Amino acid sequence: ADPLKFRDEKRYTDRLKDARAKTGQQDAVLAARGTIGNLPVVIVAQNFMFMGGSLGMASGEAFVAGAERAVADKVPLVLVVASGGAR
């Protein structure tokens, strides 16, 4: 979605389509449950190859969902932050 109708050299929706085709992902952020060693964790990672790790609404929802899952499961949350501007 592009609620701000953002545009610079290209429309945001066109950039989104290009990033999806390039990476095979729907968004810049993935969340998953798994283990590191034998320790169960939830991991949330940004893919810089997806528009420089751009944070849109879906990315924010993935971060929140990952955090909520970690709290519910009482396991560590591991964040892999890779963005051109978010700190």
Sequence and secondary structure as in RCSB ss.txt:
>XXXX:A:sequence
ADPLKFRDEKRYTDRLKDARAKTGQQDAVLAARGTIGNLPVVIVAQNFMFMGGSLGMASGEAFVAGAERAVADKV
PLVLVVASGGAR
>XXXX:A:secstr
  TT  BSSSBHHHHHHHHHHHHS SSSEEEEEEEETTEEEEEEEE TTTGGG   HHHHHHHHHHHHHHHHHT 
 EEEE   SS  
